Amino acid sequence: MGVAINEVAVRHFRRQGWVRVPALHSRSQIDTLLATMAKGFADPPDVNETYGAASPKTPGDVVSNDARDGVLLTVRELQLYHADVRPVCLDPRVGAIIRALLGADQVRLFSEAYLDKPPGGPPTPWHQDWPLQPFDRRDTVNCWVALDHVAMDQGPLQVVSGSHRLGPLYKPTDFSQQPPLDTMLSTEDRELLWSLAGPEDQDIDGMPVHLAPFEAGDAVIFYGSAVHGAPGNETDRPRCAYSRAIISSEVRYTGMPYLRTDSVGLRPGQPFDLPRYPVFATEEAAGARASSGESRT
Ligand SMILES: O=C(O)CCC(=O)C(=O)O
């Protein structure tokens, strides 16, 4: 299958900082992700084994304290432990889409999170992922995929249009202590956001926001620098999603303290050229490997 993204979608992504991709993953891929997520929650990998021990000086971050706040229950990096999910995580079609969006020759999987916003789970506060991450440039995305139908009252992921143009606003180390986004945006910031808004964007907190329900397999792909969050889950059904950070292979490690990279063996200035950050194969390479009998990734 060819690249499932066109020029209009690429332009939308670069202008508004996000793009919706319906049916990014098939039903059988979703089933594999859900089965892996269930295994991950039943037997969660030890964090120190997954990443090595973080430096004692490294601050916490929202993605490590989410369970405590009841915002999200999370298991991470399951492709390191469950080989059968790798072909889904590294689907060449996903790689082709991200390469086109970023204008990159090659992209790598940086991290994975399997997210359960439980019934009654509070809103995910507005935040950017990028200020937490030790990346020397902005060529990174979050690819958030619904693993089930996500209704409007169940906390669908929402993204502030144009917010990737604002630069890093705040390092989100703890959702419970996060200042409201209102206090971080100037009048000029809001003018910029509205100048980039699309006709479908809703006015939420005075900002143009993309907020819409998802079917299982639908994705929203956004720059790591885009402000995003989610309303609370007001239903009695868990809201399950799969979120991947994917980076251009050009991105270099800055050495900034970060729980997930302190001990993986990178030196500042190096690309993320380690087996734990696999490159997405092109569809041609994956097809050639499959026909020569190797496993398809
Ligand atoms: O699923 C959510 O509510 C938030 C997810 C998120 O912030 C992320 O994937 O970076």
The ligand as an SDF file (V2000), in Angstrom:
LIG
                    3D

 10  9  0  0  0  0  0  0  0  0999 V2000
   -4.5240   10.1040   26.5910 O   0  0  0  0  0  0  0  0  0  0  0  0
   -4.4500   11.1430   27.2370 C   0  0  0  0  0  0  0  0  0  0  0  0
   -5.3770   11.5710   27.9330 O   0  0  0  0  0  0  0  0  0  0  0  0
   -3.1800   11.9620   27.2010 C   0  0  0  0  0  0  0  0  0  0  0  0
   -2.1040   11.3300   26.4120 C   0  0  0  0  0  0  0  0  0  0  0  0
   -0.8770   12.1570   26.3620 C   0  0  0  0  0  0  0  0  0  0  0  0
   -0.7730   13.2150   26.9390 O   0  0  0  0  0  0  0  0  0  0  0  0
    0.2270   11.6770   25.5660 C   0  0  0  0  0  0  0  0  0  0  0  0
    0.1280   10.6190   24.9370 O   0  0  0  0  0  0  0  0  0  0  0  0
    1.2630   12.4110   25.5390 O   0  0  0  0  0  0  0  0  0  0  0  0
  1  2  2  0
  2  3  1  0
  2  4  1  0
  4  5  1  0
  5  6  1  0
  6  7  2  0
  6  8  1  0
  8  9  2  0
  8 10  1  0
M  END
$$$$
